[in-house]
Amino acid sequence: MPGHPIPPSSLESVRADVIKLDQLFEEHDVVYLLMDSRESRWLPTVMGAAKEKLVINVALGFDTFLAMRHGLPPSSDAPILAPSPGSPFRGKLGCYYCNDVVAPQDSLTDRTLDQMCTVTRPGIAAIASATAVELMVSVLQHPLGPRAPCDVALSSTNAASPSDEPASPLGIVPHQIRGFLARFENLKITGQAYDRCTGCSEAILAAYRSDPFDLVQRACEDAHALERLTGLDKLEEETEALLAEGVEWSEEDDC
Ligand SMILES: [Zn+2]
């Protein structure tokens, strides 16, 4: 896991684990990420993206959950249209880390048990996992399978308009479903892939494909290595430079 250095005495066993995990990804069609921490999802996210597998990720909060599919490069059979508000998104969908501006870090050391483990309402795990299974089933029934575009309009909680017939016989294939038990409500969210993502960007996938264990070792030693690899470390600098240049806002732009 990023930010968790590998003790020298465990190097060989971790190397063997990485090879084994890599083989398991190769042999399976769908992989579920049902882990307990942010950083534990990193390696299987990278492996799933590198091998272009359907990865279904589920995360729980006290009374909230996330069930999502990780994006793959779009199928050449489906036209890619520029993203526009109110239209379904046809580009590459994001992964769990695509919205992050920092790499996953060690979030476990020196934490109390209740900080490390998610305490949840009793029904959340069953609702989230059932939703995730149904998401997989809908994706697999779509003619483009894991490359199915998202039917849900960008920046919108509404499904595509009824005139857009969903391509999967089971209905729409959303990207992310976020559930809020306190309101008994689910939101469908669409997120685009980020080209500096520490989980699925080209820089990470190229490094993984060229030497899987080397990437794992570098990430474990220092999670910031992932930020340097993707250029995410420059983001803050670039934002500050942009602000220093001065951004002009007009009165009409305030929405
Ligand atoms: Zn990503």
Boltz pocket constraint, residues with backbone or C-beta under 6 A from the ligand:
constraints:
  - pocket:
      binder: B
      contacts: [[A, 94], [A, 95], [A, 96], [A, 97], [A, 98], [A, 193], [A, 194], [A, 197], [A, 198], [A, 199], [A, 200], [A, 201]]
      max_distance: 6.0
